Amino acid sequence: MTTRVNFVSTNDIIGGNSGSPMINAAGEIVGLVFDGNIHSIAGSYWFDAGKNRTVAVHPAFMRIALEKVYPIGALAGELRIPK
C-alpha cells in the first residue's frame, strides 16, 4: 500500500507519447507516460508550464503488477525494474 502508483510532471507531451519513458536529469527512467491533462492536448502548438501536466506510472508499481497481479514476475527481472 505504500508503493507509488502515478505521478504528474510538467513534461511537454503531445498525442502519441503514451508508452514513452520519463527520465530524470540523471538519465534514469522514473516512469512511463500514459496520459496528460486537457491542457496538454494543445501541446502540438504551444506549451504552458503553468497548466500542462503529464501523467506517468511509477516503475515500482509496474513491478508490483508484474509480480503480484499478473503471474509474470520473471519478466520484471528481465526488464531490470528496481524493487
N, C-alpha and C positions, 0 to 999 in steps of 0.2 A: 504493500500500500504506500510505501514511501518512494517508489520509483517514479521519476518524472515521466509524463506522457507527452504532452505537446507544449510548445512554447512559441512565442511570436518574436519577430525582429523587424527591423526597418530595411531588410534586404529588398532590392529592387527586382521584382519578378514580373513576368507577363504570362499570358496564357501559353501552356505548353511546357512550363517549367516544373510541373509536378514530377516527382521522382528524382529531381536534381539533388546532389549532395549540398548541404550547407556546411561551409567551412569557417573556421575562426581565423584570426590574424596569423596564427602559427601554422596554418595549412592543415589543421586537424579536422576530420569530419565530426561535426557536433549535432547533425540532424539530417533529416530527409524532408525536403519541401513537398507539401501536398496541397496547399491552398493559400489564398490571400484574402484580405478583406475587400469590400466593394470598391474601395479607392484604388486597389492595385489593378483593376480592370483597365484603367486608362494608362497603365504603365508603358504601353507601346508609344505613347505620345509625350508624357511628362511624368515626373516623379515628385511627389510631395512628401518629404521626410516627416512632416508633422502628422500625416494621415495614413500613408501607405504602410501596410503591415503584411508580413509573410508568416504563414503558419507552417511549422515543421514538427515532425515526430522525433523524439529523443532516441538515440541508438540503444540506450539501456532498455527502453520499453520494447523495442523491436526484438531484442534478445530474449526478454521475458516471454513475449508472444511466441517466438520460435521454440522455446524450451517448454513452456507450460500449456499454451493454448493449442498449438499445432505440434504434432509429435515429430519434429524435425530438428532436434537440438544439435545434431551433428552439423547441420548447415550453418548454425550460428557460430560454431567453432571454425568452420572453413572460411566464413566471412570475417573472422577475427574481430567480432564485435566485443568490446571490452565488457567485463561484468561490472 
